[in-house]
């Protein structure tokens, strides 16, 4: 049994990048779909596809690499809020990742978004992960 599905999601993506895989397949959930959409919108992944089956469904993610250096667009994925210790940030104290070069993905009352979008909407929430 997996007690932290978001950490499992990030670990699968991290392992696929280290193994230079082009595609990674992950069991689906609503929060994972929203995180995938944010990663795609911000240019960290090449494409994604949601495949719904009878039970759970899967997410297929095509990872993005630099064609010259073969380096991934995602350098680091860090889980911030964990089931044992949740991390929340108010609208006035949202984190900045690498002084604005990376993104923090938040779960807010208005949905899953980056810290920049949350700052413009003046909402806070649970800090799920850092991506850069």
Secondary structure, DSSP 8 states (H G I E B T S, - for coil): --S-HHHHHHHHHHHHHHTT-SEEEEE--HHHHHHHHHHHHTTSEEEEEEE--SSS-EEEEEE-B-TTT--BS---EEE-SBTTB--EE-TTS---SGGGTSEEEEEETTEEEEHHHHHHHT--EEEEEEE-
